[in-house]
Amino acid sequence: MLSFAFMSHCDIPWTNNERGQSSQTLFTKNQTKSQEKKRTVMKILLIICLLCVSSAKSSDGEASAEKKCEGIHVHDKFHKKDVIGMGLNRPYQLAYDHGDHKIFFSYNTGKDDEDSFEIGYIEKGHIKHKVVPSVENGFAIAIDNKDNLVYFGGSEGIYKQHLKTNGSKVEKIISHHNIWDMFFKHHLYFIEYPSQKLYKCEHDKTKIKIEHQKAIHEKIFQFAIDGDDDMFITNETGLYRIKNGTDRRIHYDGPKIYRAIEIDNKGVAHFSGQNGIFIVNKENDTLEKIAHIKNIFGIAFDSQNHIVYSDPHEIVKLLPEDC
């Protein structure tokens, strides 16, 4: 009796029936906990799936919006990209024929580390280019849209072709000059390589007279005259404006390297840097970026003043569009 009185509840051995009931209760509790845990895991997986689907739909929506609005902003206005030439190797020196809507350009015919060039053109409604014949190592182009003439510059001189005459031959008009760049306004101007000096061509009754422009005494890469008859030049230090009637150079802070200067149909000068198109503000003599375009090579304007530009492999026209 004494020993029983001091026996604790924990010391009392279980009967087989009691042990079974306890095991069943413990199993039931564990089973319930396991089911609850499974349900919790399923809820978490369901939430994750819903989040993934929602994210995918959101990404698809964003991708659709981006695809729909893929283009370039010019003067903060959206423009869609209309590819008019592709599969080219560094198309450069663009010039636009306003009458027949042809785009002329120079392009590399060798490897990327070689300097071997031809002049080609793309006709309206076509995407494959044709080659301008007879221009040795053709590199520079200028168009006189008023008189329907196009000029081609190469390593052996300058050539001329009439735009409106079907089957017009390419005629050599100047020899013994290696042409770097050309510009036309009332007269043809060209920059010779490797001297980088500027020359002006004037026609007299019997021949073309070539005059070295001594007012531009430095070595230059590009030259153009805008609607105000201000001259623009680029050299190794950047972009300069020479105001009409003066010889003072106004330097513009910005890129040091430009690949082209082009005057639009309103007489405004545009400058293509490596990653954008710029214009100048003449009131405060600053440079303004109007479009961000990566790796731009050349620039021109069609008859409606739409920008046409080239990158390493394509020629693209920018058309205003709501987005």
Secondary structure, DSSP 8 states (H G I E B T S, - for coil): -HHHHT--GGGS---HHHHHHHHHHHHHHHHHHHHHHHHHHHHHHHHHHHHHHHHHHHHHHHHHHHHHT-EEEETTEEEEEEEEEES-SS-EEEEEETTTTEEEEEEE-S-TT---EEEEEE-TT--S-EE-TT-TT--EEEEETTTTEEEEEETTEEEEEESSSTT---EEEEES--EEEEEESSSEEEEETTT--EEEEEE-SSSEEEEE-TT--S--SEEEE-TT--EEEEETTEEEEE-TT---EEEE-S-S-EEEEEE-TTS-EEEEETTEEEEEETTTTEEEEEE--TT--EEEE-TT--EEEE-SSEEEEEEE---
